[in-house]
Amino acid sequence: MAKQQQEVRDLQEGSYVVIDDAACKINSYSTAKPGKHGSAKARIEAEGVFDGKKRSLSQPVDAKIWVPIVERKQGQVVSVDGSDMQVMDLETYETMTMRVPDDQDVSPDENIEFLEMEDQRKII
């Protein structure tokens, strides 16, 4: 998994973080003030980008955490066959097979936007 380290205090809602070895998008981020014998803590509520599971994390704000490198790309639907479709990346012209989301209706020659991280892809 392509990732980099970042301090917890630099995270914000809408950014990505690795929790339980899964790339997650942060839904809420809150901090608690430092106490008498400890540092400030951050509570992160996130949802898995590729699996949709909700996860939470509580860390000191000065701790280091892994942040995945998720790319947003443009593609064109080449063909649709039942629940699968062929998508061509508009930058590299590489074709790949992706599953059609249940809530979307796609047709050939339609431009789509998708997230990619290593071999995982998801239509937005």
N, C-alpha and C positions, 0 to 999 in steps of 0.2 A: 504494500500500500504506500503510495507516494504521500509523504507527510512531512511537516516541519514543526519545530517546537515554538511555543509562544507562551507568554505569561497569562495567567487567568484574568488579571485586571484589564488586559487589552481586548478581551472578547466582548462581543455585543450581540444583541438579538439579530437574527438573520444570518449570522456567520456560522461556520461549520466547526465541529469539534469531534474528536475520536473518544467514544465511550464504549467500553466493553468490546474493543476491536471492531467497532462499526462506525461508519461515518454518519454523523447526526447534525441536523440543523437546529440551532438554538431557538426555542420558542420564548423562553423567559430567562432573565438573568437578574439576580438580586444580590445585594451585599449586606452583610451585618457588620456593625461597627466593631472595632477591636475591643476586647474585654480587658479586665485587669491583668490577666496572665496569658493573653494570647493575641494572635493577629486577627485582622479582619478576614471574614470568610465569605466566599461567593457560593451561591446555590444556582445551579444551572438545570433547567428543564429542557429536554431536547427530544426530537423525534428522528428515528432512523431514516436516512434519505432513501435507501433502497429497500428496506424491509418494513418501514412504517411503525416500528415499535417505539413506545415512549420510554425514555431513560432519564435518570437524574444523576447529578453529581454534586458533591459538596467539597470544596477545596479552599485552602488559604489563597488569598488574592496574589501573593507573591510566588506561588508554585508554578512550575512549568507544566504545560499540557501539550499533547499532540494535536495538531490541526491538519486535517486531510487537504490535499490539493485536488479540488473538484473543478473540472473545466466545464464551461457552458458553451455548447457548440450548436451550429445550424446544420440541418440535414434536409433531404428531400425524400419523400416516400416514393419508392420505385414501384412496388407492388404490394398488394394486401391479399393474404391467403388465410381466411378464417381468423384465428386469433394471433397469427404471426404476420409480420410485414418486413419487407426489405427496405432499408434506409441507406441512402448514400450521403456520406459526410461531404459537405460543400467545400471544405478546405483541402482534404487529402483525396477526395473522390473514392474513398474506401467504402465498400458496401458491407452492411452487417444486418443480421436478423435480430429483430426486437419484438417483444410481445406488445400487442395493441392494448392500451389501457381500457378498462371496462367503461369508464365514464367519458371516453372520447370517441368520436367517429372520424376516422381518417380515410382519405382517398388518394389514389396515385397522383403524382405531380404536386402534392401539397407540401409546402415548406413547414418544418417543425423545428422546435428547439428542444435539446436534450442535455442532460447532465452526464458526464463521463468521468469515471475514476477507475483507472486500470482497465479491467475487463467488464466492469459493471456500468450499465447505461439505464437511464430513466427519462422518459418523455415528460416534459413540463407542460 
